[in-house]
Every structure is written in C-alpha cells, then in structure tokens.
Amino acid sequence: MWNGLDKLLELQKLDQAIARLEAEGRAIPQEIQTLESRLSEARAGLNEAKAKADQIQKERRAKERGLDEATTNIKKKQARLFEIKTNEEYSAVLREIEMLKEKYSKLEEEILELLERGDVAAKTVADAEKGFKEAEALCQKERAEKEAQLARLRQEMANLQEARKGQASRLDTDLLRQYTRLRKSRGVAVVVVKDGSCSGCGIALTPQTYTEVRRNDTMFTCSSCNRILYFAG
C-alpha cells in the first residue's frame, strides 16, 4: 500500500461521518419547527372554536334581551287596553300586541336554535382543548428528545472534529492539500476502483492502469474526475 493511503482513507471516513452528523444536525431544528407548527395549528383551531362559541353566546344574550324587551312591551300594551276609550285605538293596540307576540315567538325559536348551536360549539371547544393539550404534551416531549439528540450530535461532532484534526496532521502536506481540494470540488476525494472503472465518475480505466492500481503501491488519479484511486481488494 502506497504511503499515506491508509491515513487518507481514515481521514475521509472521519469527514464522511462528520458530514452525516452535520446533515442530521441541520434536520433537527426543522423537525422542531414542524412540531411547533403543529402545535400552532392546534392552538389556532382551539381559538377559532372558542371564538365561534363566544359569538353564539353573544347572539343568544342579545336575543334574550330582545325577548325581555318584547315581554315588557306586551305587558305595557296589554295594560294600556284598559285605558283606551275608542275602538279604533283599541284595535291599533291589539295589532301592536300581536306583532310583539310574533316577534316574541320568533325570538324564542332563534334562541332555541342558538342554544342547540351553543351545545355543539361547546363540544367542539372541549374536543379542541383536548386535542391542543395532547398536541402540547407531545410537542414538549418530542422537542425535548430532539434537543437532547442535537446535544449528543454536537458532542459527537466535536469528538470527530478533534480526531480529524489529529488524523490530518499525520498526512503529508501536499497530499492533504490535494485531498482537501478534491473534497471541496468532488465531494468524495478517494474512490475505489470497481469492475475496472472509477466508482466516482464511472469512466473505465485502461487495462494497464487497472493492473497498476490493483497493486496499491503507487498513487493514481482518475484521468476524468481527478479523484484519487485505490483498489479495495
């Protein structure tokens, strides 16, 4: 095996492990945000249900005030009948009383309808409150788990970064520079030769090159992608 290959492969292994952890670490805040969004949706649903229930109660109270007012006016009109002296005025007051009674009857029907709607709205609020509490508990639990996972990832990355620093110091400066350049431009700097081809870009090697690469006693790079080649055996 040519000098530095084993160290280079170990460095690349560390870099790939770090990259995986970084990807996981970037995903966790997004997952936490998704949990928060679900909780916000549950909160919005609860607030909407409460607002509808409150509106129904306001409408019912307004109708009940109207009912009380109609009742008072009917009593006043009925009391006035005993003071009226002309048939014409008496008939007019009777018509007013009849209209008030019709209004009273209509208000009663509307209040009954609002009571039914209020019952439905109250159940909706209760269901929404239950759903929100469950979503809140789940969000807190999963958020704590995600935050703990993120803390573990950061510790693992710190350990790997330290190991990488030590491993990089063991490589020849020129080789490390070449590896770093390839890693930035190609993502993977060192690739295995498989079935006579570069596994990085897929180009077929010449039979002579393939034979020499198989020995792993000299560093070869791919003529197409410039990645460092080696044979895994």
NUPA-146239 format. One record per residue (C-alpha): residue in one letter; x, y, z; residue number from 1. Coordinates in pm, 1 decimal, m for minus. Each point is the difference from the previous one (the first is absolute). Example, Ala and Ser with C-alpha at 12.3 -4.5 7.8 and 13.67 -1.06 7.14 Angstrom:
R rest     east    north       up  nr
R    A   1230.0   m450.0    780.0   1
R    S    137.0    344.0    m66.0   2
END
This chain:
R rest     east    north       up  nr
R    M      0.0      0.0      0.0   1
R    W    144.5    336.1   m103.0   2
R    N    103.9    233.6    278.3   3
R    G   m291.6    202.6    135.3   4
R    L   m288.8   m198.0   m152.7   5
R    D   m114.9   m153.3    327.9   6
R    K     22.9    338.0    174.7   7
R    L   m187.3    163.6   m286.9   8
R    L   m279.6   m256.7     13.4   9
R    E    m32.5     47.7    375.0  10
R    L    m18.3    376.3    m44.4  11
R    Q   m268.6    m37.9   m264.3  12
R    K   m191.3   m236.7    229.1  13
R    L      6.3    265.2    272.4  14
R    D   m109.7    271.9   m242.7  15
R    Q   m290.0   m213.0   m122.1  16
R    A   m107.8    m71.4    357.2  17
R    I     17.2    372.6     81.2  18
R    A   m202.4     83.0   m312.0  19
R    R   m271.1   m249.7     99.9  20
R    L    m22.3    146.6    349.1  21
R    E    m12.3    354.4   m138.4  22
R    A   m288.2    m99.8   m228.6  23
R    E   m185.0   m154.4    294.1  24
R    G     70.9    309.6    206.7  25
R    R   m141.3    229.5   m269.3  26
R    A   m316.1   m209.9    m22.3  27
R    I    m81.7      7.7    371.9  28
R    P    m86.9    375.2     26.4  29
R    Q   m230.8    m45.8   m299.7  30
R    E   m163.5   m295.9    172.8  31
R    I    m46.7    209.8    314.2  32
R    Q   m152.4    276.0   m213.5  33
R    T   m242.5   m253.9   m145.8  34
R    L   m103.5    m98.5    353.5  35
R    E    m52.3    367.1     88.0  36
R    S   m206.8     51.0   m315.2  37
R    R   m226.2   m291.3     89.9  38
R    L    m47.1    144.1    347.5  39
R    S    m77.4    342.0   m148.5  40
R    E   m262.5   m157.8   m224.7  41
R    A   m159.2   m170.9    301.1  42
R    R      6.3    329.6    192.6  43
R    A   m154.9    183.1   m295.0  44
R    G   m273.4   m265.8    m23.6  45
R    L    m75.1     40.5    370.2  46
R    N    m10.5    379.5    m24.9  47
R    E   m228.6    m19.8   m300.5  48
R    A   m234.9   m240.5    180.0  49
R    K     m8.6    227.9    305.8  50
R    A    m67.0    306.1   m215.8  51
R    K   m294.9   m171.5   m169.8  52
R    A   m139.8   m114.0    336.2  53
R    D     36.1    352.9    141.8  54
R    Q   m173.9    149.0   m302.8  55
R    I   m292.5   m238.9     41.0  56
R    Q    m29.5     96.2    366.5  57
R    K      3.1    368.9    m87.5  58
R    E   m272.5    m51.0   m258.0  59
R    R   m207.1   m201.1    248.6  60
R    R     34.4    265.3    271.1  61
R    A   m102.0    268.3   m248.2  62
R    K   m306.1   m205.0    m98.8  63
R    E    m85.8    m55.5    368.1  64
R    R     16.5    373.9     61.8  65
R    G   m229.8     46.4   m296.5  66
R    L   m234.1   m261.4    146.5  67
R    D     m9.3    179.0    334.9  68
R    E    m67.3    326.3   m176.3  69
R    A   m283.0   m155.2   m202.7  70
R    T   m151.1   m146.3    319.3  71
R    T      9.3    340.2    171.6  72
R    N   m156.5    173.0   m300.0  73
R    I   m278.1   m258.3    m25.1  74
R    K    m87.1     51.9    367.2  75
R    K      0.9    375.8    m46.6  76
R    K   m224.2    m24.9   m306.5  77
R    Q   m235.5   m238.5    176.1  78
R    A    m25.4    233.7    300.1  79
R    R    m73.9    287.7   m231.0  80
R    L   m301.6   m177.9   m144.3  81
R    F   m190.2     79.9    319.0  82
R    E     61.4    373.3    m50.2  83
R    I   m106.0     23.1   m366.3  84
R    K   m334.6    161.9    m68.5  85
R    T    m40.4    m42.2   m379.9  86
R    N    m39.8   m317.1   m202.6  87
R    E    245.0    124.7   m259.8  88
R    E    277.2     54.0    248.2  89
R    Y    m88.3   m329.8    172.3  90
R    S     38.8   m189.2   m331.0  91
R    A    328.3    174.0    m72.3  92
R    V    146.6   m103.2    336.6  93
R    L   m123.0   m357.5    m51.2  94
R    R    188.0     m9.3   m331.7  95
R    E    312.0    128.2    175.8  96
R    I    m35.5   m269.3    262.7  97
R    E    m39.0   m265.8   m268.6  98
R    M    313.7    122.1   m176.5  99
R    L    190.2     m6.2    327.4 100
R    K   m117.1   m355.1     64.3 101
R    E    115.2   m105.2   m346.5 102
R    K    336.6    161.2     69.8 103
R    Y      9.8   m177.7    337.2 104
R    S    m75.3   m335.9   m163.4 105
R    K    266.2     54.0   m263.6 106
R    L    255.8     96.7    263.1 107
R    E    m83.6   m312.8    199.3 108
R    E     64.5   m217.1   m306.0 109
R    E    325.7    179.1    m71.7 110
R    I    112.9    m38.0    362.6 111
R    L    m76.5   m373.2     m7.3 112
R    E    201.5    m32.6   m318.9 113
R    L    287.1    192.1    157.2 114
R    L    m15.1   m223.2    308.6 115
R    E     37.5   m305.4   m222.9 116
R    R    282.7    161.6   m190.9 117
R    G    157.9     96.4    332.2 118
R    D     m5.1   m360.9    115.5 119
R    V    171.6   m109.5   m321.2 120
R    A    252.4    285.2     30.3 121
R    A     72.6    m90.9    363.5 122
R    K     74.7   m359.3   m102.9 123
R    T    221.8    126.1   m279.4 124
R    V    189.8    216.2    250.3 125
R    A     38.7   m295.6    237.9 126
R    D    133.3   m219.5   m281.1 127
R    A    233.1    277.3   m115.3 128
R    E    129.6     51.3    354.0 129
R    K     66.0   m371.1     33.6 130
R    G    176.2     m5.3   m337.9 131
R    F    208.4    304.0     91.6 132
R    K    107.5   m146.0    335.9 133
R    E     99.5   m325.6   m168.6 134
R    A    189.0    188.9   m272.4 135
R    E    169.9    217.7    262.9 136
R    A    110.0   m300.2    205.6 137
R    L    126.1   m180.8   m309.6 138
R    C    180.7    310.1   m123.5 139
R    Q    175.7     50.3    334.7 140
R    K     99.8   m366.4     17.2 141
R    E    129.0    m22.9   m356.9 142
R    R    167.1    340.6     15.3 143
R    A    190.4   m108.4    311.3 144
R    E    103.9   m318.4   m178.7 145
R    K    110.8    194.9   m308.7 146
R    E    196.5    249.3    208.8 147
R    A    170.5   m284.0    188.2 148
R    Q     78.8   m167.7   m331.9 149
R    L    145.3    324.8   m133.2 150
R    A    218.5     35.3    308.6 151
R    R    130.1   m354.8    m47.9 152
R    L     70.2     67.2   m367.6 153
R    R    193.9    314.0     83.6 154
R    Q    210.8   m190.8    251.3 155
R    E     63.8   m277.6   m252.7 156
R    M     96.3    257.4   m262.7 157
R    A    237.4    169.2    242.7 158
R    N    165.1   m334.6     67.9 159
R    L     23.9    m81.0   m370.2 160
R    Q    135.9    345.4    m81.6 161
R    E    271.5    m51.9    258.0 162
R    A     79.8   m343.7   m143.1 163
R    R      3.3    147.4   m351.0 164
R    K    242.5    270.9    104.9 165
R    G    237.2   m264.4    131.2 166
R    Q    m40.1   m218.2   m307.6 167
R    A     57.9    289.7   m240.0 168
R    S    325.6     82.8    177.4 169
R    R    130.4   m348.1    m87.8 170
R    L    m28.0     57.5   m375.7 171
R    D    259.1    148.6   m228.6 172
R    T    m78.4    367.8    m59.3 173
R    D    m26.3    m30.4   m379.4 174
R    L   m219.8   m308.2     24.0 175
R    L   m226.8    170.5    252.1 176
R    R    m26.8    303.8   m225.5 177
R    Q    m89.6   m218.5   m298.3 178
R    Y   m257.8   m190.3    206.3 179
R    T   m155.1    321.9    130.7 180
R    R    m26.5    146.4   m348.7 181
R    L   m164.6   m314.6   m136.9 182
R    R   m237.0    m25.7    292.4 183
R    K   m120.6    356.6    m56.9 184
R    S    m43.8    m44.2   m375.0 185
R    R   m111.5   m364.8    m17.9 186
R    G   m149.8    m75.3    339.5 187
R    V    190.8   m328.4     23.3 188
R    A    374.5     17.4    m58.9 189
R    V    107.7   m365.0     19.8 190
R    V   m200.4   m264.1   m186.6 191
R    V     32.4   m370.7    m51.3 192
R    V     58.4   m155.2   m340.6 193
R    K   m280.9   m242.1    m71.8 194
R    D    m36.9   m227.9   m302.8 195
R    G    284.6    182.1   m170.5 196
R    S   m165.7    342.8     33.2 197
R    C     22.4    306.0    221.0 198
R    S   m292.5    m22.3    240.6 199
R    G     m1.4    379.3     26.2 200
R    C    m80.7     86.3   m361.1 201
R    G    m41.7   m343.7   m160.1 202
R    I    270.3     33.5   m263.4 203
R    A    175.0   m326.3    m94.3 204
R    L    371.7    m21.0     70.0 205
R    T    246.6   m132.8   m250.8 206
R    P    103.0   m360.7     68.9 207
R    Q    351.1    116.4     85.4 208
R    T   m123.3    265.2    245.0 209
R    Y   m243.4   m243.5    157.5 210
R    T    278.6   m252.5     51.7 211
R    E    222.5    261.3    162.4 212
R    V   m275.7    141.6    219.0 213
R    R    m73.6   m350.7    128.5 214
R    R    347.8    m12.5    152.4 215
R    N    m70.5    305.0    222.3 216
R    D    372.5     76.7      2.9 217
R    T    m20.1    331.1   m190.2 218
R    M   m252.6    281.1     15.6 219
R    F   m218.0     29.6   m311.1 220
R    T   m264.9    256.9    m84.8 221
R    C   m290.5    m35.7   m239.0 222
R    S     70.4    157.5   m340.0 223
R    S   m359.6    124.8    m11.2 224
R    C    m95.2    122.8    347.9 225
R    N    348.1     21.0    158.3 226
R    R   m111.6   m193.6    306.9 227
R    I    260.6   m211.5    177.2 228
R    L    m42.8   m367.6    m87.8 229
R    Y     63.5   m312.0    204.5 230
R    F    m84.6   m368.8    m14.0 231
R    A   m194.5   m142.7    294.8 232
R    G     99.7   m360.3    m67.4 233
END
